[in-house]
Structure formats: C-alpha cells, structure tokens
Amino acid sequence: MARGPETRLQRKIREALTKRFPDIFLFKVHGGPYQSSGIPDLCGCLNGRFIGMEVKVGSNKPTELQKLTLERIARAGGISGVVRSVEEALRLAESAVQTET
C-alpha cells in the first residue's frame, strides 16, 4: 500500500492529538465502496464535541462535498475544518476544549 504525503501527515496528526489529548476518541476514516462520500479523513470526539478534520497537503483542496460535510458538522455543533499541518490540527482540537457546548 502506498504511503503518500497525506497519509504520513494523518499519522503524525493522530500521534500528536493522542499525545496532547489522552482522552480523545479519534479514528481514521478509510474510503471505500460502502463508505459515504465526503466524510472527513479524521473523526473523533473530545470534551463532548464531535471533531471532523479533512487533511490536505500542498495545494490540494477539499472537494465541494467535503466542504459541505465540514459545514454540516459545524452547523450541528461540531468542530470541523481543513488542516494542513500538525499545528493546525492541534489548534482545531483545542477549540473543542475551549468552547462551551
């Protein structure tokens, strides 16, 4: 299986998030024929808040469906966004800790 830059970044993000937030529930969404399209790459729950992160590298951009899904998560009260680095992912997760539900 190829390990591209996005896959490596996802792994680094998962490692950093679980180190910084030991109680985070986090999972990688693997796309496939039985998976809904547009689901963020990394999903989880921290401090009672749902988190969805679409991981992109370089100039890659989220699809319209991915953007719509991230917007729907936010409208439903979750935390969501496109992250391009470990630091961005940590900041996004930190907003789940700082935000009142």
N, C-alpha and C positions, 0 to 999 in steps of 0.2 A: 504494500500500500504506500502510495506517495505521501510524503510529509512536506507539504508546501509551507510557505511563509505564514499563511493564515492559520494553519493547523498548529504550527510551532507557537505562534502568538497566543492562540487559545489555551494551549497547555500552560504557558507562562502566566497567563491571567488567572487560570484556575488555581495554580500553585500560590500565587500572591494573595488571591482572595481568601483561600482557606487558611493561609498563614495569618493574615491580618484579622480575619473574622472567623475564628474557630467554630462558631455555631452556625455558620452559613450552610444552607442546603443548596447545593449547586449541581447542575448536570449539563452535559453536552448533548445537544440535540443533533442526532445523525439523520440527515435527509434520506429519503428513500421513497419507494412507490406507495407505502402505506402511511407516510407522514404528511401532515398538512403542509402546504407550501407557505413560505413567509415567516415561519416560526424562527425567532432569534437563535443564534448559534449557542448561546449560553443562557440558561434559565435557572431561576432559583428563588429562594426566599431568605430574607434577612430582616430581623427585627419585625416580623409580621408583615413585611412588604414584599410583593412579588417583584422580581427583577428580570428583565429581558435585555440581553446585550447582543447586538449584531456586530461581529468582529470583522473589520476590514483592514487591509494593508495597502500601502501606497496610494494610488489614485483610484482604487476600486470604490465604487459607490453602491449603496443599497438599492435594490430594485424598488419599484413603486409598491409592490405588495409588501416587501419588508418594511418600508417606511409606514405604510398604512397599519401594519401589525404593531409596530412600535407606538404609533399614535393611539391605537385602540387600547394598548396596555396602559398608557399614561392616562387616558380618559377614564379607565376603570379603577384608577387609584394606584397603579403600579409604578415602578421606576423603570424607564427604558431609554435606550439610546444606542447610537453607533459609537464604538470605541476602536481606537487605532493604536493604543498602547496600554501597557500595564497601568501606568499612572492614570489614564483616563478611566479605566475600569475601576480602579480603587476610588477615584472621586465619585463616580456614579454610585457605587455601593455605599460610600459614606453618606450620600444624600438619603439613603434609606434609614440610616441610623439617626440622622439629624431631623428628619421630617416626622411630624406628628401624624398619626393615622386618623 
